[in-house]
Amino acid sequence: MTRDRAALSASAEARHDGRLRLLSLLLLLALWQLVAWLADSTLLPSPIAVALRLYQETVHGDLPFHLALTLLRVAASFIVAMSIGTAIGIGMGRSRRADQLFDLWLVIGLNLPALAVMFLCYVWLGLGEPAAVLAVALNKIPMVAITMREGARAIDAELLQVADVLRLGWRRRLGQVLLPQLYPYAMASARNGLSLIWKLVLVVELVGRSNGVGFQLGVYFQYFDIAGVLAYTAAFVAVVMGIEMLLVRPLEQRLTRWRP
């Protein structure tokens, strides 16, 4: 009975949050429309003009193609950064010597200019997909490693002792003791990582690729085509928000539902 009430309460709260988000979006569009009407300039098209351009680019243009390429680069960079950063972070969090040895590397990685890393990757590897993905991943790996290092440090030592007493195998120890405690840190790394990788991929495409959303934004900027810039930006933001609401949040809730 208590669970049913909690579920109903959570559902009602979710609907209320959804209404507030919709209201916020409508207010933003109304403010945009008002400012565009007052400015009366081609440099600030109205939401209606941008929506029409978005429709044209989607149906008759190449927006789906460029957006798909950008999403593939985001996915590849995200997987590389999370895999390497998680392994490094857990290793440093569980080994004091490793932490002391490689801590300086993480500090340097965090403070390297992202644009410099991109230039170096393109110079060393050429203007290809491996260089683009590696450039984005290298800028994200230190942040993932630091977050996962804190998660590895926060693992409850008593639970590890219980696992030793019960003589759990490494699979059960990993799945029932270690990973549940690391999930919150992994999800924090994933969400922060995506927010950074989205932006970095656009810069990588602008600097050294001949396709993708970032490249198209650069083309439209050169022609002062603000409607095109805003149309591609709107499509990109819509996809990002969709992934956040439909994939990242439900996954986070499912992985952390055991927590009180």
matplotlib code that plots the C-alpha trace (Angstrom):
import matplotlib.pyplot as plt

x = [0.0, 2.8, 4.6, 1.5, 1.1, 4.7, 4.4, 1.3, 3.0, 6.1, 3.9, 2.0, 5.2, 6.6, 3.5, 3.8, 7.4, 6.5, 3.9, 6.4, 9.0, 6.4, 5.5, 9.1, 9.6, 6.5, 7.7, 11.1, 9.6, 7.3, 10.2, 12.2, 9.3, 8.9, 12.6, 12.7, 9.6, 11.2, 14.6, 13.0, 16.3, 17.5, 20.2, 17.5, 14.9, 11.7, 10.9, 8.5, 11.1, 13.6, 11.0, 10.2, 14.0, 14.4, 11.6, 13.2, 16.6, 15.2, 12.9, 14.8, 18.3, 21.1, 20.4, 19.7, 22.9, 25.1, 23.3, 23.8, 27.5, 27.8, 25.9, 28.2, 31.3, 29.7, 29.0, 32.5, 34.2, 31.9, 32.6, 36.4, 36.5, 34.3, 36.1, 39.7, 38.8, 36.9, 39.7, 42.3, 40.1, 39.3, 43.0, 44.1, 41.3, 42.3, 46.1, 47.8, 51.0, 49.2, 47.4, 50.6, 52.3, 49.7, 47.9, 50.1, 49.1, 45.4, 46.1, 48.0, 45.2, 42.6, 44.4, 45.5, 43.6, 41.0, 41.8, 45.5, 44.7, 42.5, 45.2, 47.9, 45.7, 44.9, 48.6, 49.8, 47.0, 45.7, 42.3, 40.4, 37.8, 40.3, 41.9, 38.5, 37.3, 40.7, 40.8, 37.4, 38.1, 41.5, 39.8, 37.2, 39.3, 40.8, 37.4, 36.0, 39.1, 38.9, 35.2, 35.7, 38.8, 36.6, 34.0, 36.7, 38.0, 34.4, 33.8, 32.8, 35.6, 33.3, 31.3, 34.6, 35.4, 31.9, 32.6, 35.9, 34.2, 31.5, 34.3, 32.4, 33.9, 35.2, 32.1, 29.7, 32.0, 32.1, 28.3, 27.0, 29.5, 31.7, 29.5, 26.4, 28.6, 30.2, 27.0, 26.3, 29.8, 29.6, 26.3, 27.7, 30.7, 28.4, 26.1, 29.0, 30.9, 28.0, 27.5, 31.2, 31.5, 28.5, 30.3, 33.7, 32.5, 31.1, 34.4, 36.3, 34.0, 34.4, 38.2, 39.0, 36.0, 34.0, 30.7, 28.7, 26.7, 29.8, 30.9, 27.5, 27.4, 30.7, 29.4, 26.2, 28.2, 30.4, 27.3, 25.7, 22.8, 21.5, 18.3, 20.4, 22.6, 19.6, 17.9, 20.8, 21.3, 17.6, 17.8, 21.0, 19.6, 16.4, 18.4, 20.5, 17.5, 15.7, 18.7, 18.9, 15.2, 14.5, 17.8, 20.1, 17.6, 15.7, 19.0, 20.2, 17.0, 17.1, 20.8, 20.4, 16.9, 18.5, 19.6, 17.3]
y = [0.0, 2.4, 1.6, 2.3, 5.7, 6.5, 5.5, 7.7, 10.6, 10.3, 10.1, 13.2, 15.0, 14.0, 15.4, 18.6, 19.0, 18.3, 21.1, 23.5, 22.6, 23.1, 26.5, 27.5, 26.6, 28.6, 31.6, 31.4, 31.2, 34.1, 36.2, 35.3, 36.3, 39.6, 40.5, 39.4, 41.6, 44.6, 44.1, 43.6, 42.4, 39.5, 38.9, 37.8, 35.7, 34.8, 31.3, 30.8, 31.6, 29.3, 26.5, 26.8, 26.7, 23.7, 21.9, 22.8, 21.6, 18.4, 17.4, 18.9, 19.5, 17.6, 18.2, 14.5, 13.4, 16.0, 15.4, 11.6, 12.0, 14.3, 11.8, 9.0, 11.1, 11.9, 8.2, 7.1, 9.8, 9.1, 5.3, 5.9, 8.5, 6.6, 3.3, 4.7, 7.3, 4.7, 2.2, 4.9, 6.4, 3.1, 2.1, 5.3, 5.2, 1.7, 2.2, 4.9, 4.6, 4.8, 7.9, 9.6, 8.6, 9.7, 12.6, 15.2, 13.7, 14.3, 17.9, 18.6, 16.9, 19.0, 22.3, 21.6, 23.9, 21.8, 23.6, 22.8, 19.1, 19.2, 20.8, 18.3, 15.3, 16.6, 17.4, 14.0, 11.8, 13.7, 15.2, 12.0, 10.4, 8.8, 12.2, 13.8, 11.2, 11.0, 14.8, 14.9, 11.8, 13.1, 16.3, 14.3, 11.4, 13.4, 14.5, 10.9, 9.6, 12.1, 11.4, 7.6, 8.0, 9.6, 6.8, 4.1, 5.8, 6.0, 2.2, 0.8, -1.3, -3.2, -4.5, -5.7, -7.5, -9.1, -10.2, -11.7, -13.6, -14.9, -15.8, -14.2, -14.8, -11.8, -11.6, -11.5, -9.1, -6.9, -7.0, -7.0, -5.0, -2.7, -1.6, -0.6, 1.8, 3.2, 3.7, 7.2, 8.3, 6.7, 8.4, 11.8, 11.2, 10.2, 13.3, 15.7, 14.0, 14.2, 17.9, 18.5, 16.1, 17.6, 21.0, 19.6, 17.6, 20.7, 22.5, 19.5, 19.5, 23.2, 23.0, 19.9, 18.0, 18.6, 17.5, 17.4, 20.0, 22.0, 22.2, 23.4, 26.0, 27.4, 27.5, 29.4, 31.8, 32.7, 33.7, 35.4, 32.9, 33.2, 31.3, 28.3, 28.6, 28.7, 25.8, 23.5, 24.6, 23.9, 20.5, 19.7, 21.0, 19.0, 15.8, 16.4, 17.1, 14.0, 11.8, 13.3, 12.8, 9.5, 7.7, 9.2, 10.0, 6.7, 4.8, 6.8, 6.2, 2.5, 2.0, 4.0, 2.8, 0.7, 3.8, 5.1]
z = [0.0, 0.9, -2.3, -4.3, -2.6, -3.2, -6.9, -7.3, -5.6, -7.8, -10.9, -9.9, -9.1, -12.5, -14.3, -12.3, -13.3, -16.9, -16.9, -15.4, -18.0, -20.8, -19.3, -19.1, -22.8, -23.8, -21.9, -23.5, -27.0, -26.2, -25.0, -28.1, -30.3, -28.6, -28.8, -32.5, -33.2, -31.4, -33.1, -36.6, -38.0, -40.1, -37.5, -35.0, -36.8, -35.0, -33.6, -36.4, -39.1, -37.4, -37.2, -40.9, -41.7, -39.4, -41.3, -44.7, -43.5, -42.1, -45.1, -48.0, -46.6, -45.1, -41.4, -40.6, -42.2, -40.4, -37.1, -37.4, -37.9, -34.9, -32.7, -33.9, -32.9, -29.5, -28.9, -29.8, -27.8, -24.8, -24.8, -25.1, -22.4, -19.9, -20.4, -20.0, -17.4, -15.3, -15.4, -14.4, -11.7, -10.0, -10.2, -8.6, -6.0, -4.8, -5.0, -3.0, -5.0, -8.3, -7.1, -6.0, -9.3, -11.7, -9.8, -11.6, -15.0, -14.2, -13.1, -16.3, -18.3, -16.7, -17.4, -21.0, -23.4, -25.3, -28.6, -28.3, -27.8, -30.9, -33.0, -31.8, -32.6, -36.1, -36.7, -35.4, -36.7, -39.7, -40.4, -39.9, -37.6, -35.2, -34.5, -33.9, -31.5, -29.6, -29.3, -27.6, -25.4, -24.2, -23.0, -21.0, -19.6, -16.6, -15.4, -15.5, -13.7, -10.9, -10.3, -10.4, -8.1, -5.5, -5.9, -5.5, -2.3, -0.9, -1.2, 2.2, 3.5, 5.8, 2.8, 1.3, 4.6, 4.5, 0.9, 2.1, 4.9, 2.6, 0.1, -2.8, -6.2, -8.2, -10.3, -7.4, -5.5, -8.6, -9.3, -5.7, -3.7, -5.9, -8.8, -6.8, -4.8, -7.9, -9.9, -8.6, -9.4, -12.8, -13.6, -12.5, -14.8, -17.6, -17.3, -16.9, -19.7, -22.1, -21.4, -22.2, -25.1, -26.9, -27.1, -27.8, -30.8, -32.4, -32.0, -33.4, -36.4, -36.9, -36.8, -38.8, -40.3, -43.5, -42.1, -38.9, -37.0, -36.0, -39.6, -40.8, -38.1, -39.3, -42.9, -42.0, -39.8, -42.7, -44.7, -41.7, -42.1, -38.5, -39.3, -40.4, -37.3, -35.0, -36.9, -36.5, -32.9, -32.1, -33.6, -31.7, -28.4, -28.9, -29.4, -26.4, -24.2, -25.6, -24.7, -21.2, -20.4, -22.2, -21.6, -19.0, -16.3, -16.4, -16.4, -13.4, -11.5, -12.2, -11.2, -8.0, -6.9, -4.1, -2.3, 0.4]

ax = plt.figure().add_subplot(projection="3d")
ax.plot(x, y, z, "-o")
ax.set_aspect("equal")
plt.show()
